[in-house]
Amino acid sequence: MFAIVDIAGQQFKVKKDDQLFVHRLEGNVGDSVEFSNVLMTSDGDKINLGSSVKVKAEIVDHLKGDKVIVFKKKRRKGYQKSNGHRQYLTKIKINELA
């Protein structure tokens, strides 16, 4: 059984015991979170769209993603601009699709 769920503005295909990196969520490590915006569920050949299933997960860790370098340059003008960014992420573990 799997479900397509909307978490923090992104869609993920989740199964039981999956671990995901999502945008930073409110809560502490060890807290339980519940996602009710489930777009689709599938159990074998049976597919339900817009079902009333809730996905329960646990926050495993808060961390930062890899650094992304943004480099801008205009040739022959002497313009160079470098900027970096690290996204704040939350690692969650899917406990239950109920």
C-alpha positions in Angstrom: 0.0 0.0 0.0 1.2 3.5 -0.9 -0.2 7.0 -0.8 0.5 10.3 -2.6 0.5 13.0 0.1 1.1 16.7 0.1 3.7 17.7 2.7 4.7 21.4 3.0 3.7 22.2 -0.5 5.4 19.2 -2.2 3.9 15.8 -3.2 5.5 12.6 -2.1 4.8 8.9 -2.7 5.0 7.3 0.7 4.8 3.7 2.1 5.1 2.5 5.7 8.6 2.8 7.2 9.8 5.3 4.5 12.1 8.1 5.5 11.8 11.4 3.7 13.6 14.8 3.7 10.9 17.5 3.6 11.0 21.3 4.1 11.4 22.3 7.8 8.3 21.3 9.9 7.3 22.7 13.2 8.0 20.4 16.2 10.8 18.7 18.1 12.7 15.5 17.4 10.5 12.6 18.4 7.2 14.4 17.9 4.4 12.8 15.9 2.9 14.7 12.9 -0.1 13.9 10.9 -0.8 14.8 7.3 -4.4 14.8 6.1 -4.0 16.1 2.6 -3.8 12.7 0.9 -4.3 12.9 -2.8 -4.4 9.2 -3.7 -4.0 5.8 -2.1 -3.4 2.5 -3.7 -3.7 -1.0 -2.3 -2.7 -3.5 -5.0 -5.2 -2.9 -7.9 -7.6 -0.8 -5.8 -7.0 3.0 -6.3 -8.8 5.7 -4.3 -8.6 9.4 -5.3 -9.0 12.0 -2.7 -9.5 9.5 0.1 -9.9 10.3 3.8 -6.7 8.4 4.8 -4.4 10.1 7.2 -0.6 9.7 7.1 1.1 9.6 10.5 4.8 10.2 10.8 7.5 10.9 13.3 10.2 13.6 13.2 13.6 12.0 13.2 15.9 14.9 12.8 16.2 18.6 11.8 19.2 19.4 9.5 20.4 21.5 6.6 20.7 20.3 3.0 23.8 20.5 0.8 25.1 23.9 -0.2 23.9 25.2 -3.6 26.1 27.8 -5.2 24.4 30.6 -7.2 26.9 32.3 -9.5 26.0 35.2 -11.8 28.3 36.8 -14.4 28.0 39.2 -17.2 30.9 38.8 -19.6 33.1 41.7 -20.5 31.5 43.9 -17.9 33.5 42.9 -14.8 30.3 41.8 -13.0 30.5 38.6 -10.9 28.2 37.7 -8.0 28.4 34.5 -5.9 25.9 33.4 -3.4 25.3 30.2 -1.5 22.2 28.6 0.1 21.5 25.7 2.4 17.9 24.6 2.8 16.5 23.8 6.2 15.1 20.2 6.1 13.3 17.8 8.4 13.8 14.1 8.2 10.6 12.2 8.9 9.7 8.5 9.2 6.3 7.3 8.0 4.7 5.2 10.7 1.2 4.5 9.5 -1.2 5.0 6.7 -4.6 4.9 8.3 
